[in-house]
Amino acid sequence: MLKNSLRYFISVVRNGSIRAASAELHVAQSAISRQLQQLEHEIGQPLLERRARGVSLTPAGEVLFAYGREAVFQEERLESELDALQGLRRGHIKICAMESLVPLLLPKAIDRFKTQHPGITFSVEIETSDTVVSRVSDGACDIGIAFMPKTTDETRVIFRSKEPLYAVVAPSDPLAKKKQLTVGDLTTRQVGLGPRHSGGRILFDQACREAHVEIVPALESTSVELLHRFAQMGSGVAVLLRHTCAETVSSRKLKALRFEEDILNSGSLEVFTLNGRRLPVAADRFLSILKQEMDVVRVAPDFA
């Protein structure tokens, strides 16, 4: 099993500072600092460069982190395979995902999995797509889920699902009579959009540029719930990913309209892991349930 000094080192690197690692590990900062000093003494080289806003790796630190990350993976895999012999009674799955997965997709997948394996626990970090990639790359999370993430050679896409953007309105809205619309149809409407850095917003803004249309959003928010409410209360049109609004659309609380612009139908929701990593057994099995839930939304009859 791994020494505490190596575990502390890995946590400091992943969290970017001794203070953040202390909070994660519930260990005093002074104790972590002593262990790091001992580790550097054993290695014979500095491993971290201390800076005002955290730490960064030295060349020796990069080598040790790669080794330590793999050692953690091997230990987790061993524990999971031993537990699988007894029916997956224990285990922990670490997920990093974007916020729009919280209302529907993740709760359903986790609930289905825990019905079969109640002893398995989950931790879910909610981050931007870029941060999701980095958390998977450094081994902090087993599974990453994001919309059109900028994946790297260090990550491997396990599966992806076509994920169009929809204009979502209240059933009483005049636009609800339409089957499709263009971004130009929104120029006279109050529009709710996600933040500028989000994948869906980037696609929407690009579609507007290509159509020579300018839309100044009446509401910008990272909150999917707020954008839903904005549309449900008749305040305007919310632009949302399909999986995000599936439940409110199927319950007839909202009407989803497909865009005619091809670019707004070209996005994909991607599930990925660290390239070359063998996931713990529980995480590996969870992936199959997650894919099934994504497929249910993909073929939902309310989305033409």
Secondary structure, 3 states (H helix, E strand, C coil): CCCHHHHHHHHHHHHCCHHHHHHHHCCCHHHHHHHHHHHHHHHCCCCEEEECCEEEECHHHHHHHHHHHHHHHHHHHHHHHHHHCCCCCCCEEEEEECHHHCCCHHHHHHHHHHHHCCCCEEEEEECCHHHHHHHHHCCCCCEEEEECCCCCCCEEEEEEEECCEEEEECCCCHHHHCCEECHHHHCCCCEEECCCCCHHHHHHHHHHHHCCCCCCCCEECCCHHHHHHHHHCCCCEEEEEHHHHHHHHHCCCCEEEEECCHHHHCCEEEEEEECCCCCCHHHHHHHHHHHHHHHHHHCCCCCC
